[in-house]
Amino acid sequence: MAEKLSTKVLIVGAGTGGYVAAIRCGQLGLDTVIVEADRLGGTCLIRGCIPSKAMIHAASKYETVAKAASAGGTLGITAQAPKLDLAQTVAWKDGIVDKLNGGVGGLLKRAKAKVLTGWATFTDAKTCVVKTADGDVTVSAEHVILATGSEPVELPFLKFGGDVISSTEALSLDKVPANLVVVGAGYIGLELGIAFAKMGAKVTVVEAQERILPLYDKALTDPVRKWLEKHGVVLHLGAKAKGLGEGGKGLAIETKDGQALTLPADKILVTVGRRPRTKGWGLEAMGVDMNGPFVKIDDQCKTSMRNVWAIGDLVGEPMLAHKGSAQGEMVAEIIAGKRRSFDPVAIAAVCFTEPEIVSAGLGPNDVEGRDDVITAVFPFSAIGRALAIEAAEDGGFVRVLARKDDHRILGVQAVGQHVSELSNAFAGWLEMGAVLEDVAGTIHVHPTLGEAFHEAVLRALGHAIHI
């Protein structure tokens, strides 16, 4: 006979949204069961954010040594030509993933959340059957939190398999492909494409739109494009991928001017987006309303079915791990009786390209045509810390947008090396409703990259010091 469990809260999906929800439920004394078919940590920890940043870091280390081994070296440093064993690099990356995966398990155990490993299929809105290694377990709950996440989009004419890979397979290759073609110039494709270019691959990027990173404004993406061009990454913009080349070799494309080309490729990395994971686990049996491909929710992450909640990538853009975590924590607190709603002023986003991009709040495209907004930019080339760490020569800057009348800050963006570490400060100022004078009146530490934000604000007020 199948085992039966009854619980206060059932969470399906142990990614960054689901496991945070489970931990917070446990902290609040709620009886909680969390189901995960794969490994604890979900896409971000196991095959996304964390492993990709580890590989990006390793690629940058390799590039640094390679520079030192080049003619004349770098910064007075010379070295022998480096060798890269990608299998060992991947093993190091996997060690980080394993450590964090174990950490999540420990946190869930401490929170007294019961973990079921297996595939959950709902039979109605509050009941699911979990196929575990030890047999089926039927779980019924008073509250259900859906946190099933998202998955890579597959092109019908470039099915995943063999030399056509998604970001998941790209993070586990045992050798650097001599020729890597990336389909899609969004943040995932460029992050990984740049990493492999640093490791010695000849990288070609194919993008259907007219420029890279089309979700960001041109000023932010120009430094990235310059890096790509300087480092020999070939860009085919306004081009269409058509499928594998003759004999299944390479990638056939149609260029912007209609020319047919076949690009040589040892691996073809398809990164054309992600979609919510809504298939195969019984969503249709739950009776929840949809918002296009996403589960429809209100400002408390409630679905149309009473006591069924949905969080993270499943509910729409932005598909960011930190959004899912914040929603998971909030839902747990609402179930426990606290008054909460999800209404962030801004959710900062980071693109870990070369150089990095950060955006929080409104950007120039959002305020185009308005005459009630101040915009000010300050370049990293005028920041001492940036010069001292070779982060001043790539065209990077910090930009701030604020209302003219009351100087309320509306948005902050930056492009440059290491600017991802400024993202939380940008989001914090926006969430607090800061005005330009708040930032201007805060003494910023010297020498740091954060001084560029201070100077951008001073420039918006008409009195920047170092430019």
Secondary structure, DSSP 8 states (H G I E B T S, - for coil): --EEEEEEEEEE--SHHHHHHHHHHHHTT--EEEEESS-TTHHHHHHSHHHHHHHHHHHHHHHHHHHHHSTT-BTTB--------HHHHHHHHHHHHHHHHHHHHHHHHHTT-EEEESEEEEEETTEEEEEETTEEEEEEEEEEEE---EEE--BTTB-SBTTEE-HHHHTT-SS--SEEEEE--SHHHHHHHHHHHHTT-EEEEEESSSSSSTTS-HHHHHHHHHHHHHTT-EEEET-EEEEE-GGG-SEEEE-TTS-EEEE--SEEEE-S-EEE--SSS-GGGTT--EETTEE---TT-B-SSTTEEE-GGGG-SS--HHHHHHHHHHHHHHHTT-------S---EEE-SSSEEEEEE--GGGGTT-SSEEEEEEEGGG-HHHHHTT-SSS--EEEEEEETTT-BEEEEEEEETTGGGGHHHHHHHHHTT-BHHHHHTS---SSSTTHHHHHHHHHHTT--S--
